Amino acid sequence: MWDRFRKSWTGFRDALRVEEASGRDSRSRNLFEAAAAYVSACADDDQDRVDEAAGWVSPEALSFGVNELACRAVIALARERDESPRAVARALLGLPAA
């Protein structure tokens, strides 16, 4: 029971920290906005924007958003190239065709 209480309190505390960090901007960001900003900042090698986007949501939410963005991007490229998502993902990572 104490473990459950501790996990709940930790989640609540972390949620408050995210709200405090994003308090500068009155507009609320969702995890997909955070993921898009985070990935585009990483691609541009802009550490300030990476840090800002990472503060918009919890690390778990950001991870989920980045994963969802990656899945959607691979599917879109696969459709555009008329290839399987597996082949596109391997090509993007520089892996040999399976």
N, C-alpha and C positions, 0 to 999 in steps of 0.2 A: 504494500500500500504506500509506503514512504517513497518508493522508487517512482510510482505513478505521480505522486504529488510533486516530487522533485522535477520530473520531466515536464509537467504542466507549468510549474513555476518558471523553469528555464525557458520554455517556449514563450510564455507571456513576457518575460524580461527581455528576450531577444526581439520580440515584436515591438516593444516600447523603444528599444535602441534604434531600430530601423526608422520608426516614426520620428524620433528626435533627429536622426541624421538627415532625414529628408524634410525636416521642418523649414529649411530655407526656402523651399519651393512649395507654395500652397497647393499646387496641383498634384494629385495622387497618381503614381505610376503603377501600371500592372506588370506582371512578370514577363509578358511578351515584349513590352516596350523596353524593359530593363535588359532582356536578352539581346534584342536587336541592337541597342546602344552599346552593350558590352562587346558583342562580336564585331561590330563595325569599328569600334575603338581599338580592339585587338588587331584587326586587319590593318588599321592606319598606324599602329604602334604608338597610340596616344595614351600614356599611362594616366594622365589626369582624368580623361573621360572614362577610362576603364574603372578607376577608383570611384568616380561619381556614380556610374551605372551600377556598380557592385553594391553601393549603399542604398539603392532604391528598394530592394527586396531582400529577404533572407537568403543566405547562401544556398539553401535547399531549393528555394523557389527559382533562383537564378540558374542553378544546375538543371532543373527541370525545363526551364524556358530555353536554355541553350541546346539541350537535347532535342526538344521539339522543333526548334529552328533548324537544326542539322538534319533531322528526318525530313522536314518539309523541303529543304533545299535539295537534298539528294533525290527525293521523289520528283521535284520539278525538273531538275537536270536530266534525270533518267527519261522522263517523258519527252523533253526537248530533244534529247539525243537518240531517242528510240532504243534505249538500252535498259538492262535491268538495274534496279537500284544497287544491287551488290556490285556489279561491274563498275558503276559510276563511283561508288564509295571507295572501292579499291584503287581506281585510277586517281581520284583526288588525293589519296594518301600515298600514292607512288608505289603501290603494291603490284606485283605481277598478277595477271589475269588468272583466275582460279579455274 
